[in-house]
Amino acid sequence: MVRWLATLSRYDQQWFCWCSQRSQSFHKQGWIRWISRSGDGYCYAAMAALLYGLAPEQGRPLFAALALGFAIEVPLFIAIKRVLKRPRPYHTLSITAVIKAHDQFSFPSGHTTAAFLFAGLANFYFPSLAALWFVWATVVGLSRLLLGVHYPGDIVAGALLGSALARLTLSLVSS
């Protein structure tokens, strides 16, 4: 493991344990799982289709930008995870996660990366809903922490990566 990631892991484990102790009541809440699932891939396609149907002038370029953004995002975050190989909290700590993730590595959070990519792009084409996009993306990230599948640093890294990818995507579609 890279040295900075080892240092991050130490702090993240402390923060994760602190958060986990205070969030036990959330684990049993079905809505936390629903929020996490709202960050699954098919939901982005459904939301883009809905926005396209409601406002085709903004929805059409959003749909195209999302296709490009996710074409970059998915292989990138998978590659980062496979290079860094940071185990998930339930692999490292003596906890039981509420859900099991589809892959074994946690850094960065793919759900959070995708949510902030979506939020950044949706904000560009539908700026009047900016608060909705970014609050939702933040809550998706927090839900992954509360469900026990990510450390706080995974969420922060995912938010930064998703935001950067939104900017990159917008620069590519604008040129």
N, C-alpha and C positions, 0 to 999 in steps of 0.2 A: 504494500500500500504506500502511496506517496506520503512523504512526511507531513505536509500540510493537511492531508486528509486524515492522518492519524491524530493530529492535534484537534482538528475539527470534530473527529469522532468522540474524543474524550469530552469535549464541551457539550456536544450534541447528546451524548448519553446522559449527562447530568441534567440537561434541560428536558430531555425526553422523559426521564424519570420524574422530574418535578411536575411536568405537565400531566403525565399519566396518573400520578397520585391525585391530582385535582380534577381529573375528568372522568372518573369511574362512572358517574351517572350518565355520561354521554354514550358510553359503550352499548347500553341497552336500548338506545333510542333509534328507531327505524329511520327517522328522517336524516340522521347522520349518514347512514348508508345510501339513502336516496341522493343526498347532495354529492357524495363521492361518485355515485353512478352517473350523475349528470355531467361528469367530466370524462365519461367514456366516449370513444371515437364516434359511434353512431349518433350521439346527441349533437355533435357539431354539424354533421350533415343535415340532421333534421332541423336544427336552428337556422342554418344557412338557407335551406329550402323554404322555411317559413318566412324569413326576412326577404327572400327573393320574391315570394308570392305577395307579400304586403307592400313592398317598395322595390319594384324591379330595377329602377335606375341606380339605386345604391346596392341592391342585393346581388345584381349580376357581377359587378366588379369585386364585391366581397367574396362571392363564391369562387371566383378565379384566384383571388389572392389567398384564400384559405387552401385551395388545392396546391398552390405553389408552396405556401408556408409549411403545410404538413408534409409535403414531399421532401422538404429540407429537414424538418423537425424530427420526424420519426427515425430515420437512419442515424441522425446526429445524436439524439439522446440515447439510443440503443448502443451506439459505439462508445459513448462516454461511460455508460454503465459497465460495459464489458471490459473497458480498459481499467477503470478505477476499482471495480469489483467490491464495492462497499456492501457488506451484508445488511440485511434489513434488521430492524430492532428485535423482532421476534426470533431471529437467528442468533443474535449476540447476547441479548439480555434474557433474564428468566421471566418473560412475560408471555401471555397468550394474546395474539392479535385477534381482533374481532372478525377480521376477514383475512384471507390469504391472497397475496398479490400474485399476478400471473408470471412474474419473473423473480429471480432470487436477489437481484441487486437493487439498491435504493437510491443511489446518488447519480443524477438529480431525480426529483419526482417527475415522472412522465405526465401524470395527471395535471400537476401544477404547471409544467412547461406548456402543455397543450392549452390549458385554460387561459394562461396569460398571453399566449400567441393569439388565441381567439379573441380575447378581450381587447388586445391592442389593435387588431385588424377591424373588429366590429366598431371600436371607438372611432376609428378613422372614417368609416362609412356611415355610421350612425352615432355621431357625437352627442346628440341630445340624451342618449341612454348611457353615457360614460359611467356614471355611478353604478348603475346596474351591472355593467360588464365587469368592472374591477372589484366590486363587492363580491359578486358571484365567484370570480376567479380566486379571490382570497379565501373565501369560505370552502371552495373545493380543496385548496391546499391544506387548510386547517382540518378538514374532515379526514384527510389522509393521516395526519398526525394523531388525531383523536381515535382513529380506528387501529392504530398501532403498526402501520406499515411504513411509516417514514419518520425520520428525525427532523427537527426544526431546520437544520442546515440544508436538508434535501429540498424542503419547501422553498426556502429563500433562493437556493440555486435554481430551482425550477422557475420561480417567478422572474428572476433576472434573465435566464436563458430564453424563456418565452417572450419576454418584453423585447429583448435584443433581436430575436428572430422576427418579431412583428415589424420592427424598424427595418431590418434587412429586407424582408419581403416587400414592404411598401416602397423601399428604394428601388427594388428590382422591377416592380410593376409600374413605377412612375417613369422609369428611364426608357 
